[in-house]
Amino acid sequence: MKVFRRLVLLAVILCLGWLSIPFNVLVLGSDARPNQPLKGSRSDGIIVLKVTPLLAKIQMISIPRDTYTDVPCEKGGKVDKINHSYAFGGRECTIKAVEELLDTKINYSVLFRFDDVIALTDIIGGVDIVSNHTFTQDNQSFVQGQAYNIKGERALAYTRHRKTDSAFKRDERQRQVIQSIAKKLVSPAGWQYIPGVRNYMQEKMEVSFNPLRIISTLPAILINKTNFEQHEIKGDGKMIKGVWYFIPEQSSLDEAKKDFKIYF
């Protein structure tokens, strides 16, 4: 009996240890329009979230869509823009490309289409953001520094715009919205929306999650205020054979590798 109890205790300890290990989630935005097939589309946004359950910490980093890197699924292992990886090999190819770029492990992934941004922000009653730029997109206007609660088509417009500033600012807006969704869902006032979000994601979206790993974040969230950190990869644009690419600074890339390193 004592041996059995020890085995049970060991199993619980091992399980809790596994649940406390940090994990990475790859969030992809497809440029496929409503009613268009995902096959052949490109990644419109590439964001990695590192979740550290014991510290109730979520780190976020955007990978510029034009990043010049190895795309493992291209014929001959061609170096190309990282957002082309989805067109060549779907989500799995993009996961491999991101893992190689950041020298890390991607544990789970979520694929967003335009309709999903509209639906999810509607389900949770909107998200709070402070606009990082003054612009108008799809008849939706925003003023830099102004706070807004946005949802539906307005949220989509905010995450899509890049014509009057840059792809980097758009990446920042996408992170803003994702962070605001996460903040709302982990706050006690937002728990009421979790069933609706869960059902929508299971029925309408391409997701790969282990529920136990997600649940493992809840105790730390209940005890501590969730800490969100924004990271970025610095670099410069460069024309190569007539095509514009984003070339990451090695020091910045090395820092990202260190911050988002996962072994399991």
Secondary structure, DSSP 8 states (H G I E B T S, - for coil): -HHHHHHHHHHHHHHHHHHTS-EEEEEEEE---TTS-STT--EEEEEEEEEEGGGTEEEEEE--TTBEEE-TTSTT--EEEGGGHHHHHHHHHHHHHHHHHHTS---EEEEE-HHHHHHHHHHTT-EEEE-SS-EEETTEEE-TT-EEEE-HHHHHHHHH--TTS-HHHHHHHHHHHHHHHHHHHHSGGGGGGHHHHHHHHHHHSEEE--HHHHHTTHHHHHHS--EEEEEE--EEEEEETTEEEEEE-HHHHHHHHHHT----
